Amino acid sequence: MNKFKTLSSGLLLAAVLGLSNQAQALTIDTFDQTAQTLSSSTPGDFSSVNTAPGEVIDNNRVLTIVSVSPGGATPTISVDSVLTPNALSVAHDPGESSVTSVTWGLAGGLGGLDLTDGGVSNALLIDIGFIDTNVNITFKVKETNNQPGTGTPNIGDTATLTLNNLGVGVSTFLFSSFTNFNIVNFESVGRIVMEINGGIGSDLVLNLVETNELPEPSSLVLMGLGLAGFSFLRKRKSA
């Protein structure tokens, strides 16, 4: 009996260690305090900069919308609106489409931001409230080649990740899944861009963008062993 108690304790510890390996790191944007709305009635670029202390990683965000709809259509990108509070939304009526973007670090740069938060974070996390199938999102992480406080950032190489077939809920993507990950320094980031390609009549509601930590494969194996062990012990006890 003592042997099984010891084994059970070890398996429990293994599972807990595997689960606890996930930890929040840096919040990029919560979209829940500073309202912004942009509409495009004719093809073109429209930008807006808002100070957003406490919810945005560099205290301001830049929205851009490019309508690719016929004249008179008005696709809209908005943050913390009446229809979608505490979220970012991109809305199209039937026949409308657009390319929109949110940029963090455009004005003065992010000053060589360590997106890994000292090695704590290795992944990007997004929380989607609603999304149509004809919406894809591309993230671009641009490194900076200068030190904080030395003037205008010299934006260097860019790492890119395009996400298709997304669903509602929280999704997490390893930094290593970005193209150019091996040559872009995620510990010295000058700018982050999120581009949203909204197909005709599509809608998107995005609640949160942050970084996170995904368990390493070894941790997943450890957690799996722990859960398998629990199942084995329960069956043995019931027998």
BELJOGI-V529108 format. One record per pair of residues at least 12 apart in sequence whose ideal C-beta (glycine too) atoms are under 7 Angstrom apart, sorted by the first residue. I is the first residue (numbers start at 1). J is the second residue. If there is no record, write none. Layout:
i;j
I;J
I;J
//
This chain:
i;j
4;233
7;229
8;233
11;226
11;229
11;230
12;226
14;222
14;223
14;225
14;226
15;223
15;226
15;227
17;222
18;215
18;219
18;220
18;222
18;223
18;226
19;223
21;213
21;215
21;219
22;212
22;213
22;215
23;120
23;213
24;210
24;212
25;117
25;120
25;121
25;211
25;212
25;213
26;57
26;115
26;117
26;121
26;210
26;211
27;57
27;210
28;57
28;104
28;192
28;209
28;210
29;55
29;56
29;57
29;61
29;104
29;209
30;55
30;208
31;55
31;79
31;80
31;86
31;87
31;88
31;206
31;207
32;55
32;80
32;86
33;52
33;54
33;55
33;80
34;50
34;51
34;52
34;55
34;79
34;80
35;79
35;80
35;81
36;48
36;50
36;63
36;78
36;79
37;76
37;78
37;81
38;63
38;65
38;76
38;77
39;74
39;76
40;65
40;66
40;67
40;74
40;75
40;98
41;72
41;74
42;67
42;71
43;66
43;67
43;68
44;66
44;67
45;64
45;66
46;64
46;65
47;62
47;63
47;64
48;62
48;63
49;62
49;107
56;104
57;104
57;110
58;104
58;105
58;110
60;107
61;102
61;104
62;103
62;106
63;77
63;102
64;100
64;101
65;77
65;98
65;100
66;98
66;99
67;98
68;97
68;98
68;99
69;95
69;96
69;97
69;98
70;95
73;93
73;95
73;96
75;91
75;92
75;96
75;97
75;98
75;198
76;91
77;90
77;100
84;205
86;207
87;129
87;205
87;206
87;207
88;102
88;206
89;204
89;205
90;196
90;198
90;203
90;204
91;203
92;198
92;200
92;201
92;202
92;203
93;201
94;201
95;200
95;201
96;200
96;201
97;198
97;199
97;200
98;198
99;195
99;197
100;196
100;198
101;193
101;194
101;195
101;196
102;194
103;191
103;193
104;192
105;190
105;191
105;192
106;191
109;144
109;153
109;190
109;191
110;189
110;190
110;191
111;148
112;144
112;147
112;148
112;188
112;190
113;189
114;187
115;141
115;186
115;189
115;211
116;186
116;187
117;211
120;213
121;211
121;212
121;213
122;174
122;175
122;213
122;214
123;172
123;173
123;174
123;175
123;211
123;212
123;213
123;214
124;139
124;172
124;173
124;175
124;211
125;170
125;172
125;210
125;211
125;212
126;171
126;206
126;208
126;209
127;170
127;207
127;208
128;166
128;168
128;169
128;206
129;168
129;205
129;206
129;207
130;168
130;203
130;204
130;205
131;166
131;167
131;168
131;204
132;202
132;203
134;199
134;202
135;196
135;197
135;198
135;199
135;202
135;204
136;162
136;163
136;164
136;197
137;163
137;166
137;194
137;196
138;160
138;161
138;162
138;195
139;161
139;194
140;158
140;160
140;193
141;158
141;159
141;178
141;184
141;186
141;189
141;192
142;155
142;158
142;189
142;190
142;191
143;156
143;157
143;184
143;185
143;188
143;189
143;190
144;156
144;188
144;189
144;190
153;190
155;190
155;191
157;180
157;183
157;184
158;180
158;184
159;178
159;179
159;180
159;181
159;184
160;178
160;179
160;180
161;173
161;177
161;178
172;212
172;214
174;214
194;209
//
